[in-house]
Amino acid sequence: MTHPYSDLPAPAFWRTAVSERNPLETSDLWSPKNALLPSDSVVTFGSCFAQHISRALRKNGFSWLDCEPGPNFASEKLRSRFNYGVFSARTGNIYSAKALLQWVKWSLGHELVPSEVWERDGRFFDPFRPAIEPNGFASPDEVQASRNQTLKAFRKALTDSDLFVFTLGLTESWENAQRGFTYATCPGTNAGTFDPQAHVFRNYSYTDVHSHLQEALNLMRDVNPSVRILLTVSPVPLTATAAGKHVVVSTTYSKSVLRAVAGAVSDSWGAVDYFPSYEIITAPSFRGMFYDPNMRTVSGRGVDFVMSHFMSGISEHSSGDVSKDGGTSTPPAPVEKVAASASVPEAEAELDDIKCEEEILEAFARK
């Protein structure tokens, strides 16, 4: 007598997929819904971990779209310091679905952009991109002009991309109590002044995140009906929590909500896919081996292991697919999995250049 489990493949069972395998030989974690061709324009936004995806795409010959490139006269290192080429527009980290929805609405003219500017030591900062200028702007007008330029670039990312990659990072956020918009970080940390009457803490629920993400994707598809979306969830735990709970408990809540929403949206939208970067780092089968000693930041070996699965999935799915002009595309070269003894100095060096605005909260921890 047969039943639904009789003919399932090995990856469907924990024993054959996990217990009896070397964790570094884990495979079949992701099969993309849709092919990604080297000629497809890809944009990347989200939390810190999203930056690894853009770098992997560029290294492997894919068309990562930079809608707000830095000045030609500046070196690559200097452009990176001022947050050019980090994401596809100079948005800084977009940690939540609510923040993504804001950027979509503002760039498409569905909502007025707030005029709020933060100040610190005579320099001025954008509350929605507080770390993009390391030393701040010279005036509020410069903040507004730079923000408008980024909004144009973000709109271009929406309208011109074939694949929009977004990494969900947090459910915790700080909002303007009167107008309801969310900030990139808590006021008073990077810059500005915290006011308990003007600033309110939010820890978004599953319903909140699902609603924010669905609305953002609907607006994106309105202006670019053919765009595909790839969602990921950052495996990096919270730096700090304002929810009144242990940071481990808050991290579990946050990542569980984000993972559940990403899965639900991917399951219900044909144009939306989910890549399991979160599972690859955090699953018990990997025994925490991909975290640095602080058990928060992902090591270079971990980043390479995640990206090898990402590129392998794309390579296998894209092989022999038809390109946009009707010809046969050239698939990217196969990517080897990272071995246990692999040396990844390049990845380790790149980790030092990852932009994470949330990490400033570490400075406020009591000794």
N, C-alpha and C positions, 0 to 999 in steps of 0.2 A: 504494500500500500504506500503510495507516494503522498507527500505533503509539501507545502511551500519551501521547506528547508532541505528537501532531498537533493536537489541539484544545484545548490548555491555554490559559487566559486570560493576558493580559499580565502580571499580578502573579507568574506562575510563572517568568518568565525575567528574569535579571539585566539584560539589555540594555534591555528595554522597561519594567521596573519600577524600574530604578535609573539605569543609565548615561545614558539619554536623557531623564531627568527632572530638573528642579530638585529638590534634596532637600527643600525646604520644601513641595513639591507632592506628596510621597509620600502614597499613600492605600492603602486596603484592607489595612492591617496587622492589623486585628482585626475579626472578626465574632463577637459573643458567642454562646455556645451557647444561653443562655436570656435571655428578656426581663427587664429590670429596670424595674418600675413605680415611679412616684413614691411610691406608697403602701407599697412594700416597706420593711421595716425593715433597714437596713444597719449593720453594725458593722465597725470597722477596727482592726487591730492590726499590729504588726511593727516593722520598722526605721524609721529616720527618714523615708524616702521615703513611707511609708504615710500620713503626715500630709497630704500633698498630695491624696491621693484623697478623704479625708474632707472637706476644704475644698471641693474641686470639687463633690462631691455636694451639700453644703449650699448652695453658691452657685447651683446649678442646680435647686433645688427638690425634691431627693430627701430621703427620711426617714432621716437619719443618727441612730442610736440612741445617746444618751448615758446610760449606765447608772450613772454616778457623777458627777452634776453638782456643781459647786462651790456654796458657800453663796451665797444670793441677795444678801446684803449686800455681797459683794465685787464689784469691777469686773471686766469681762472680762479686762483686762490682768493683774490680780492673780490671777485664777483660772488663767490660762495660766501665770503664773510658778510656780504651785504644781502645775502639770501636770494641771489639770482641763480637760476638753474637748479634750485632745490626742489621746487614743485613746478608745475607747468605754468603757473603765474605766481607772482610774488605775494602769495597770501599768508605765508607762514603756516604753522600747523593749524589744521582744521580738525579739532578733536571729536566733535559731536555731530550727530545728524542735524541738530537744531542749527549749529553754526554753518553747516553745508547749505541748509535751506536758506539761511540769511544771504549767503553769498550768491546763490542762484537768484533769489528775488531781487536783490540790489542790482546785480549785473544786468538783469532783464528789464529793470524799471518797474517791477511790480510793487516795490516799497521804496520809500525815501530812505536814503542812507543817513544814519545819525551823524550829527556834526560834532559829537563829543571828541575831545582831544585830552590826553593826559600830559601832565608836566612833571619833570623832575630836574632839579638843579638848573633851571633855566633852559632846558631842552624839552622838546615836545615829542610825544609818542602816540601812535595809533592804537586805540584800545582793542582793535580787532587784528592787529599785526604788531604787537608791542616790541618784538625783538628783531624786526627786519632791518632797522638801522641801529647798529650797535650803540651809537652815541646819541641817538635821537635826531630829530629834525630841528632846524633853526627857528621855525615859526609854525603856528597852526595852519597857515596857508600852505606851507610845504607838505604838511601831513595830508591835507585835503587833496592837493594836486597829485601826490603819489598814490593815494588811495583810489582816486578816479582813474589813474592810469592802470592800476591793477584790476579794477572792475572791468575795464575794456578788455584787458588781456584774459580775464576769467570768462567773459562772454565769448571771446574767440575760442577758448578751450571748449566751451559748451557746443558751439555751432560747428566747429571744424574737426572735431574728433570722431574717430571710428570706435574707439574704446575709451571709456572713462573709468579709471581705476580709483576706488576710494577705500581708504583704510579707516575703519571705525576705531576710536581709541578710548573714549570716556563717556560715562553717563553723568558724572558730576560737572556742574557748571555754575557760574555766577552770572546773574541777569540784572539788568536795569529794572528796578522795582516799578517804575512808572510806565516805561515803554515796552518792557518785555524782551528786548533784544539781549543776546548773550555775548559775553566777552570772551576773548581768547584765554585770558588768565584772570585770577582774582585781582580786582583793583587794589593797588597798594603794594603789590609784589614786584612786578617788573617796573611799574611807574604808577603815577596817579595817587589818589588818596582813597582809602576805604571808608565808606560811610554806611553804617548799618541801616540807616533809613532809606538810602538810595540804592543799595546793592543787596540782593537776596540770593541765597544759595538754593540751587535746584539739583535734585538727583533724579534724572528722568527715568520713568517707568518703561516697561516694555511697550505699553500703549503709546506713550509719548514718542519714543524713538521710532517705532513703526510708522506712526503718523507723519513725523518729520521727514523720514526717509522717503516714504511713498510720495509725499507732496513734492519733494525735491526732484525725484525721478520723473514724475509726471510733467513737471515744468521743463525739465531737460529734454524730454522726448517731444514736447510740443515744438521746440525750436530746432530739434535735430532728431526726427523720427527714426532714423536708422542707427542711432548711436547704441552701442552695447555697453553694459555696465558690469564691471568686475568688482565685487566686494571682498574685503578681507577684514579680519579683526586683529588688532595688534596684540601680540603675546606679552608685551611689556607691562608689568604690574603698575599700579598707581604709585606715584612718588609720595603722595600724601592724600589724606581724605578729610573732608569737613563734615562727614555724615554722622559723626559721633560714635563710630564703630572702629574696631581694629582694622588696620589697613589691609590685612589679609581677607577679612570678611567683606570689606568694601570692594576690593579687587574682584573677588569671586562674584559678587552681585553684578558689578559693572560688566565684566567680560561675559557673564552668562546671558545678560539681557542683550548685549550687542550681538553675541553669537546666535541667539535665538531669532532675533530680528533679521539678521543677514540670511539665515537659513530659510525663514518664512518667505522673505521677499524673493530670494533666488528660486524657491520652489514654485512660486506663483507667477513669476514673470519669465517669459521665454527669453527676453533680452538681457536678463540679469543672471550672472554666474557668481559662485562663491569659491574662493581659493583658501584652503585650510592652513594658512600660515600659523594661526593660533594653535591648532592641534599638533602640528609638527613640532613645535617647541614645548608645549605644555603637557602633552599626553604622558601618562605614567610610564609607558613603555620606553620613553627616552630618559627617564630617571633624572631629569633636571640637568643633564649633561651640557645643554647648550646655553646655560646661563653663566654669566660671570660670577666671581665669588660673592658679589653683593646680592645674588639671587634675584636681580631685577633686570639689568641690561643683558641683552642677548649677545653672546660672543661672536667673533668673526666666523668661527667654524659653524655656529648655529645659523648665522645669516646665509652662509654659502650652502648649507644643507637645505634650507628652505628654498633658496633661489634655484638650486639644482632641480628640485621637484617641480618648481614653477616652469622652468625652461624645458624640462623633459616633457611635461604635459603638453606644452605648446608645440614642441617639435613633433611629437607623435601624432597629435591631432591635425597639424598643418600639412603633414607630408602628402604631397600629391594633390593638394587642394587647388581649386581654380582661382586665379587672381582676379582683381577687379576688371581688368581689360579683357578677360576671357582666356588668357593664356595660362599655362601651368606655372605656378609659383615655385621658387626655389626655397625649400624648407631650410630653417636654420640648422646649423650643425648640431648633432646630438650632444647633450651635456652629461658628463659623467657625474655620478653621485660622489659626495665627499667621503673619503675613507677615514677610518678612525685615527690614522696617523698623519693625515694630511696637514700640511703647513699652509696657513692662510694669512700671511703677513699683510697682503694687500687689503683684504677684508678688514683686518684689525685696524689698519691705518685709516680706512674710510670711516670706521665707527667714530673716530675722534672728530669727524666733520659732520656728524648727523646733528641736525637742528631740532632741539626739543625744548620748547618754551616752558613746559610743565616742570622741568627739572630744577628751575629756580626755587621751587618750594622746598627743596632739600636744605637750602640755606637757613630755613626757619625752624629746623628740628632742634629740640632741646638736647643738650649734651648730657 
